[in-house]
Amino acid sequence: MTAPLLRIGTRGSPLALAQAHEVRARLAAAFPELAAPDAVAITVIRTTGDAVTDRTLAAIGGKGLFTKEIEQALLDDAVDLAVHSMKDVPTFQPEGLIVDSFLPREDPRDAFFSTAGATIATLPPGAVVGTASLRRQAQILFDRPDLRVVAFRGNVQTRLQKLADGVVDATLLAVAGMKRLGHADRIGTILSPEEMLPAVAQGAIGLERRRADSRVERYVAALDDPPTAIRVRAERALLAVLDGSCKTPIAALAEFAADGGLRLRAMVLRPDGSERHATERVGAVADAERLGRDAGAELHRCAGPGFFDMPPAEESAR
């Protein structure tokens, strides 16, 4: 059997596999040598975030829950390329690795699903919202402290089935994931950034490789979408200043303004929604990372000492 020309490492979730297959299809379209059926292999790697499903992500360890095992496979030369949802990727890569190419970004917004109301604002007092995201939890409780938010993990089908079974009254899912899984027709209410500011780099797929691997660099460079790269780098520059992880409710969205510049909105919150700090930057595209760093520095000053050390409360919905 002929060895594949390129080995892609990915998580084994339906969404992760859909993203890996999209990358393989784009590579095959760009490079004839990668179009043969066995030219590109997809290797499933089980991560800590996949292995532990009975607790929230914040409760099981912070950064790299969905990336560290895949990155180790890259360092061990077991795979040549990793495909990541960029919202799961820590801001600092292990020495020798780099994320420098991004597919075109999907819709970064969140979708709201409920049997009790059309939007978060119309849920009855005391309604139960299930989510695994501290970012979503904190924004919901900031706006609606009368609601109850419980930990709610699982893939799209699992969460929607739990909603249908009455385990919770509402839940939220990323629009990008629903579209990539072919479930666009099942999307509930799409929340505007004013209603629910997305996670940093939500909807963006990043390609990670060994920094010294020029052969793979050539492949992934052909797939890079510069507008996505600009937006993601602005948002991740903010995250790096805040040293953000899944234990910290941080939200950000960079968008291109009508005049061709860049608009960055960002906020940090306490997990219980009791405190929020928000800011905005508008500037030149060339200053994307500086805008992110500057916004991050302001939020860090406003939040003050200890803000990012708040331990999240955890209540699970089974």
N, C-alpha and C positions, 0 to 999 in steps of 0.2 A: 504494500500500500504506500502510495506517495505521500510524503509529509506535507502538510498544508503550508502555504506560503505565509500565512498570517494566522495567529491564534488570538482570539478575542476572549478576554475574561469578563465575566458578568455574574451578578447575582442570579438566582433561579426563579425569582418571582415572575408572574406573567408580564408585568410591566417592564421589568428589567430585560427579559428575553425579547419583548417586542422592540425595545430600544436597540438591543444588540443586533437583531435582524435588520432593523432600519439602517444601522451603520454598515452591515455587510452588504446590503443592497446598494447603498450609495457608493461603497468602494468598488463593487462589481461594475457599476455604471461608469465610474471614472477611470478604471484601470482594466483593460482587457484580460490581463493575466490573472486577475482576481475574480473573473466571471465564471470560471469553471466550478462545477458543483463542490469539489473538495478543496478548492483553493484557500478558503477561509473557514477555519474551525471555530466554533463557539464552545467555550469551556465554562461550565457552571461552577461557581465557587461559593460555598456556604459561608456566610458572614455571621458575626456575633449578633447583629441586629435581626437576622433571619432565624437564628437558633433559639433566641429567647423571645417568646411571644406572649408571656403572661404578665409582663410588666411594661410600664411606659419606657420610652427610649431614655428619658431623663433619669429614670431610676436605675438603669443598667450600665451607665458609664460614660456618657458624654460623647466626645469626639471620635470619629472614625468607625462607628458601629457598623456601617455598611460598606466600608472601604478598606480597612486595614488588611484583611486576609487577601483581598484582590491585589492590593499594592505589594504584599509580600510575594505573591505569585509572579508579579512583574520583576521584582528584584531577584527572584530565584530563576528567572528565565523560563518559567513554566508557561507564561503567556507573553504575547508581544504588545498587547494593547488592552486597556481597560475602558469600559463604557460605564459612565456614572451619571446618575441624576445629580446635577451640581448642587442642589440644596443639601445633599448628604455629605459633601466633600469638605473636610477641614481646610482652613485657609493656608496651611503650610504643608507641603508635600514632603515625604521622606527624601533624604538626600539621594540624588541620582534619578528622581522621577520628576515629571513635569506634565501639567495640563495646559496645553497651548492651542487647542483646537476645539471648536464648538459647533454643533449642528444648529440650524436656524431654530430660534426659540419658539416654542408653542405658547399658547395663551397662558400667562402666569397667574391668572386669577383663581379664586376658590369658588366652588359650587356648593350650594346649600340644598340639602335634602331633608324633608320633614313630612310627617303625617299630621302635624299639629299647627302648621303655619306656613305662609308663603315666604317669609323672611325671618331673620333673627328678631327683628323689631316686633313682629306680629305673634311670636310665640307666647303662650299664656304664662303667667307667673308660675315658677316652680317647675317648668318643663325641663326635661333631662336631655342634655346635648352630649353626645359621645364623640370624643376626639383623642388622638394620641399626641396631638401637637400642643405644646405649651404656648406657642405663638397664638394659635386660634383660641385656646382656652382663655388666655389673658385678655385678648381683645373682646371676646364675648362677655367676660365678667366685668370688664371696664364699662361697657355699654349697658349690660343687663345683669347687675349683681343679684337680681332675683332669680336667675336661672341656676340650674345645677349642672356642672360639667363633670363627666366621668371619663376615665381612661378607656379607650376604645381602639384596639388594634385589629389587624387582619387585612386581607386584600379587599379589593373593591366589592367582589361578590359577597364576601363574608359580612362586610359592614352593611351593605344594602339589605342583606337578608335579615340581619339583626334588627335593622330599622323596621323592616316589614313585620317582624315578629313582635314588635313592641318593646324590645329591650331598652331602647331609647326613643325619644320623641323627634330627634333631629341629629344630623351629622353633617360633616363637611368633607369634601374631597377636592383634589386639584383638578381643574378643568383639563390641564395638559394630559394627565394620566388617563382620564376618561376618554379623551380623543385618541390617544395612542393605542388604547385597548379596543378601539372600535365601538365605544359606548357613547358617542356624542349624542345619540338620540335619547339617552337616559339621563342626561344632565338636567338637574333641577334648576333652581334660580342661580344665575351667575352673579356673584357679589362684586360690586365695584371696589376699587382700591380704597375708596372712602369708607366703605362698610367693613372691609377686611383687607388690610394691607398684606400682600403675599410674603412668603419666606424669601430670603436672599437666594437669588438664582433659580427660583421656582420656574419650571417649564423648560429649563435649559439642560442639554445633554453635553457633557464634556468628555474628551478623549485624552486619556493619560497614557504616557509611554515612558520608556527609559530615555533620559535626557541625551545620552550619547548615541542612541540608535537612529542614525540618519536615514536608514531605509524606511523605517516606520514613520519618521518625521515627514518624508515625502508623501506618503499615503495620506496621513491625517491632515496635512496642510491643504490638500486639495478639497477637503470637506469643510474647512473652517468658514464660518459665516461672520465677517467682521462686525456687522451691527450687533449681533448677539454678544460677541466678545467684548465690545465696548460697554454694553449694559451690565454684563456679568462682572466685569472687572471693577466697575464703579461700586456695585453692591458688595462685592467681596472685599474691596478695600475698606469699606465701612466695617464689615464683619471682623476683619483682621485687627483693626484698632480696638474694637470692643472685646476681642478675644472670645467671640461668640461660639457657643456650642448648643446642643439640644437641651441643655439645662437652663438656657437663657432665652426668654421671649424677645426675639429681635425680628423686625419686619422691615423690608426695604423694597423699593421698586424704582428702577431707572428707566426713563422713557425719553424718546426723542421729541423735542419741542417743535412747534410749527416753524420756528425760525431756523431750524437745523441744529440747535443746541441740545443740551441734555438737561433733563429735570430729574432730580433724585429726591424721593420722599423716604423717610425712615423714622422708626420709632423703637423704643425699648419700653418694656412693661414689667411690673412684678407679676409672677405667675398667678396670683390671686386677683389680678386686675385692679388692685387698690391704688396703683400709681402708674402714670404713663408720661413719657417725655417724647416729643416728636419734633422733627426739624425737616427742612427742605433746602436743597441747593439747586441753582440753575447756573449753567456755565457752558463753556465750549466742550465739544466732544473730545478734543485733545487733552482736556483736563479731567477726564472721567475719574481716574484713580485719585487725583488730588481732591476732587469734590467728595468722593467717598471717605477719604481719610479725614477731611475737615468736618464733615457731618458726624462721623464717628467720634471725633474728639469732642465736639460740642455735647453729644449725647452722654458721653462718659463723664464730662464735667457736671452736667445737669443731674445725672443719676446719683453721683456721689459715692463715697466709700460703702462697700457692703451690698450695694444694690444687686450686683450680679452673683452674689453668694447666697441669695435666698433659696432655701431648699423647697422644691415643689411638693405640695400635698398630693397624695395619690389615692384615688378611689376608682375601682375598676367596675366595668359593666361586663358581665359574663353573657 
